[in-house]
Amino acid sequence: MYTFDESFLESVGLAALPEEQKAVFLQYAQDQFEIRIGEKMSEGLTDAQLDEFEKIIDNDDEAVRKLLNSVGNFREDPLYLQIKKNTNAPDSSVTLLNDYITAKWLDLNCPNYDAIINDALDELRNEIVTQKDAILAAA
């Protein structure tokens, strides 16, 4: 997922925001980003898929077991190995398994997820750039 930080503010022309408003704006940007991803992702999914994804996110034992059983030996899955490498987490890490399960579900059910993320980020970034003068004036 994308990190909203000082470099994001610089990229959209908001580095001059007062320090006390930067964290608030970055949280707003993060929230908007997540909402947009959710909206775009849900357009291509059935209600059953959305329910299943919610259970995966909530670490519902039954949903997690069902997905893991469908994958087989997940520790040999290239996606698992890549996440493990990126997080540098041990095999027993709950975070590693949760990240893998979420990514695997998205890979199976929403293969255009990367494009959705990129589109949502571009859309948000463009809106902020268009409004940057008004944002700075209100600060």
N, C-alpha and C positions, 0 to 999 in steps of 0.2 A: 504494500500500500504506500501511498505517497505521504511524505512528511511535510507538514506545513511549518515553516520556520523562517528565520530572518532572510534566508536566500529567496524564499517565495515572495516575501514582502518586497525585496529588491527587484525581483523579476516582473512584478506588476506595478512598480513605481510607487510603492508605499513605505519605503525605508524611512521616510521622514515622519511617519506617525509618531506621536508621543509614546514614550516607553510604556506608560500605564495603559495605553490602548492597544498596543501590539498583541499582547496575549489574548485579549478579548476578540480582536479581529481574526487572529489565527484560529481561535476556537470556532468562530462563526464560519470561516472558510472551510474548516474540517467538517463541520456539521453539514454545510451545504453540499460539499463533495459527497459525503456518505448518503445523503438524501437522494441526490441525483443518480448515484450509482444504483441505489435500491430501486428507484423508479424505472430506470432504463432496463435493469436486469429483469424486473418483474414483468415487463411488457412481453417477454418471450417465454415466460414460464406458466405452467398450469397452476391452479390453486393447490393441487396435491404436491407439486414440486416445491412451491413456496412454503407449504406446511412442513415438508421434509427438511428444507434448508433451515427453517427456524429451529427445528429440533436438533439439527446438526450444530448450529450456532450455540444452542443452549446445552450442548453436550448430553443430550438424551441418550441414555445407555442403549436402548433398543435400536434407535436410528444409527448410532455409531457402530454397533455390532453388525447390523445389517449391511452397512456400507463396507466395513472391513471384510466381512465374509464374501462379499461380491468381488473384492479386489484380489483376494488370495494372500500370498506372502507380500504384504505391503512393504516390508523392509528391503525388498529387492526392486521396488517400483522406482524408476528414475525420478519421479516427482518427489517421492519421500527422500531419496538420497540428495537431491538438490536442496530441499528445504533444510535437511540436516546439515548440509555443508554451509548453507547461508546463515543458519542460526548458531552453528557450532555447538549444538545441544547433544547431550547423551541420548542413546536410544530410549531410555526410561523416562525421558522428560515428557510431562503432561502437555506442556506448551508445544513441543515438537509434534506430538500426536494430534493435538487439536488443530494446529496449523495445517498439517497434512490432510486431515479429514476434511477440513473446510475447502482447501485447495483442490482435493480430489473430487469432491462433490461438484464444485464449480467447473472443473475440467470435464466431467461427465455430462453435466446438465446445462452448462452455459459456456460453451467453448469460445464464444466471442467476448468473454469477460475482460480480457486485456484491452480490446477495442473500446468496450464500454467505459473502462477506467480512463483511457486516454481521451475519449470524447468528452466525458464529464469534466475532466481536468481542463481541457482546452476551452470548453464552454464557460466554465467558472472563471478561468484566467482572463478570457476575453471580456467578460462582463465587468470584472473588477478593473481592468485596464481602461475600459470605456468610462467607468464611473470614478476613477482615481482622483480627479480634481475635486469632485463633490465630496468624496470621502475625506480627503485632506482638509478641505474647507470646513467640514463639520467637526473635525477633530479638535 
